[in-house]
Amino acid sequence: MDAVTQHNNQQAQRKAAMAVLAHAEADEIAARLQALALPAHQDLRAPENGLVMLRGRVGGDGAPFNLGEATVSRAAVRLASGEVGFGYTLGRDGEKARLIALCDALVQSRDFAGAVERDIIAPLREQLMVRRKQVAAQTAATKVDFYTMVRGEG
């Protein structure tokens, strides 16, 4: 496998992991990380809160407009082996951002990538899918089908 393909695969793996971690609860991530023998690491950027501008588009594809602001937390962590991870999450949960950054760094590590995927990401992904199916089932239960009857007048 050439270097470009390997880099693209790693980026896709990181993207998929971040999507799962962003939707997971901080205590779920922390509980799963405790089962792992974590390597030495340091905070490059302590968790901090800020705002991002949310943009929308008229009709979904029209002119852009500023919708409002959302609170976000971010953090950065470096493993002793040199991998740097970044974590962003909506809201003011700095610890969750730090845990996401730690997982991001671990996903990049050759020694920990498999264990993180198997013991952290995959179970959280499964929980997320179960929750989504439950919400979809609850939503489907309230669905109302409207129809009209054509009258034979005239």
Salt bridges, closest charged atoms under 4 A:
GLU28 OE2 - ARG131 NH2 2.51
GLU48 OE2 - ARG45 NE 3.65
GLU48 OE2 - ARG74 NE 2.66
GLU95 OE2 - ARG98 NH2 2.94
ASP104 OD1 - ARG14 NE 2.76
GLU117 OE2 - ARG125 NH1 3.14
ASP119 OD1 - ARG118 NE 3.19
ASP145 OD1 - LYS143 NZ 3.88
GLU153 OE2 - ARG151 NH1 3.18
